[in-house]
């Protein structure tokens, strides 16, 4: 069960942030409406939401997930793989000190984005991507294993981040898409397979009694409902334009 969530308001500079999506320039006003709905959905899930003010100097900082990896007992402050995002970790560390006493840090030349880290109970999966390198993944694996967790490194073939195409929704169930559908690392899970045309919806988040999913993917909703999961659907159009998904927008702990 999660009790706390950290989110961050998007600044006006968000529209100039990093992206590979080629989906057009985000509509800032619509983005604010979508972000407010995201916060409301989290509150419906029964968590206390800490909302940080926008930082115009960091266009991508509303994607707070990339700046830390959190467990129930300790926090790992990352070293984001995009140079323009390195400064984001200063604020996140300061905020997390209100909740945690035990900290670890990913050190250069290691890079790590939180979007490349999936927790499934006591097992962590760490993706190697354009933003997370082998050294960063190795450092996190070593930290997690020193704390009694299991950790496995997964080189990515196509996905931007690990959690672009996979989500853990409890009870040994994984939502998987694309390269993870038949990946041997996930063979022991009950898999909810997302078809290629619905791939974006594989980035969903399980928060207590609900799974929050992007709006417009009825097959994903049906499969999750059949698996016994209550769903909340949110319009994510302006987030998707900047390579973002549901998990990117919050730190859940």
N, C-alpha and C positions, 0 to 999 in steps of 0.2 A: 504493500500500500504506500502510495505517495502522500505526503502531507504538505509539501512545499513545492512551489514552482517559481522560477525567475524568468521574467520576460523583459523585453526592452522595446520601447516605442521606436518606430522607424523615423529617422530624420528626413528632411527634404532632400538631403544628399543621396538618399537611398536610390533614387532614380538614376544616379551616375555610377552605381556600384558595379562590382564584377559580375559578368554573366557570359554564358556560352549558349543560351537558349534560343536566341534569334526570334523571340516572341513579341518584340516591340518594347517601347518605353513604358514603364509602369505608370499608372494613374495614381498619383499620390493620395488624393482624397479618398479614392476607392480603397486604396491600401489601408488607410487609417480605419475605415469602416470594417474591413476584413480583420484587422488586428484586434479591434475592440470585440468583435464577435468571437475571436479565438480566446481572448481572456475570459469572456462570459462562459464559453464552453468548458474551460478549465475549472472555473468556479463551480459549475454544475457537477463536475467530477469530485467535488469535495475537498479541494486543495486550497491553501492560502497562497495567493498570488502576489509576489513582489514585482512591481513594475518599475523598471529603471527609466529615467528620462533619456530622450534621444541625444545622440552624440553626432553632431554634423561632421566632425573631422573623421569619423569612421563610418562610411556609407553602408558597410555590410554588417554593422554591429548589432542590428536587430536579430541576427542569426546567432543568438547567445550560446547555442549548443556547442559550437565549435571551440569555445574558449575554455571549456572544462569538462572533465569526466568525473561523475559523482557516484559515490556509494553511500551506504548508510553510515559508515564510520569515518571516511576520509574523502578529501577532494584532491584531484589531480588537475593542476593548472597546465593547460596545453601550450604549445608553441605553434600557432597557426601557420599553415604552409604558404599563405599569400603574404608577402611583405607588408602590404598595406593594412593588414589585420593584426599585426603583432601587438600594437598598442592596446588592443581591446582587453588583453588579459590583466592589465593593471586594475581596471575598474572591477572586473569579475573577482579577482582575488580579494579586493577590499570588501565587496559585498558578501562573499562567501565566509569571511571571517566572523560574520554575525551568526553563522550556522555551524561552522566546523572549527576544530582546533588542530586537526592533523592534516597537513598538506604535503603533497609531492609536486615536483615541477619537471616538465619535459625540457631538457637542455639542448641547445644547439650543439652540433649540426642536426640534431633530431627535430623533425617537424611532425605535428599531429593536429588534426582537426577532430573535434568531438563527433562530427557527423560520420566519421569512419569507425566508430566504436559502438558495438551492440552488446547489451547485457541480456542474457537469458538465464535467469536464476543466478547460480554461482559460476557461470561460464561466460567469458567475454570473447568476442570476436573483434579483431582489429584489422581493418582494411588498409592495404597499401595502395595509395592513389596518387593523383597529381598533387595533393595537399599533404598527405601523410607519407613520409619516407620510411625506409627499412629501419633506420636508426631510431626514429620516433616510436615506431611500432614496437621495436625491441625494448626500449626503455619502459613503455607502458606495460608490456608483458611481464617484465621483471618486477615492476612495482606491484602489479596485481597478484602475481604468484607469491610474492613475499608476504602478502596479506591473506593468503589462503584461498584465493580464487584460481580457477583454471582460465587460461588465456590461449587463444590460437590466432595466428596471423594469416590473413586471407588476401593474397594479391588480387586486385581487381582487373578485369579485362576491359569492361566498357563503362560501368557505372561511374558517375562523378564522385560520389561518396558511397561507402558501404551501405548506409541506411537509405540510400536512394531506392534500393531494391529489396529491402528486407525489414521485417519488424517482428518482434516477439510479443505475442498477445496473451501469454499465460498458459498454464496447463499443457506445457510441451508443444504448443502450437506456434508455428512460424508462418507469417505472410511472406511469400517469396515471389520474385519475378525474374525474368531474363536469366542471366548467368548463374543465379542461385537456385533455380528450379531443380536442377539435378546435381547440384554441387555436393561432393562426397562429405564435406564438413558438416552438412546439415541432414544427413541421412537418417538420424535417429529421431527426428522431429515429425510430428503430424503437420503436414504442409497444406496451407491454403494457397493455391497457385493462382497468380494473377496473370491474365493473358497479356500479350505484348501491347495491344491497343489500350489497355488500362494500366500500363506500367507505372504511371505517376502515382496511382493510388496505393502502391505497395509501401510508400512512405506514409504510414499511419502511426498513431500513438495510442498505446494502451494505458489509460489513466484510471486506476481503481475499477469502477464498475462499467466503464465505457471504453470503446475504441473510437477515437476521432479520426474521420476519414475525409478526403477531399470530396466536394460536391460534384455530382455528374458521373458517378461510376456505379450504376445500379447493380452490376454483377458482383463487384467487390462487396457492396453492402449486403447483397443476398448471401454470399458465401460466409461472411462474418456472422450474420444473423443466424444462419443454419448451424454455425459452429458455437452458438450460444452466447454471442457477444452483442450487447446493446451498442448501437452506433450513433454518433453525432456527425452530421455532414456540414462542412464549411466550404464556402467559396474561397479558393486559393489562387485565383487567376493572377493577381499582381505579385504574389510571392513566387509563383512558378516562373514568372518572367526573369527573375534574378537567380535562377537555379535553386530556389528554396522549396522546402516542403514543410509539412506539419512538425516534424521532429526538430527541425532547425531553429524554430522560433522560441524554444524554451529549454530550460534546465529543470529536470524533474527529479525530486529526491524526497 
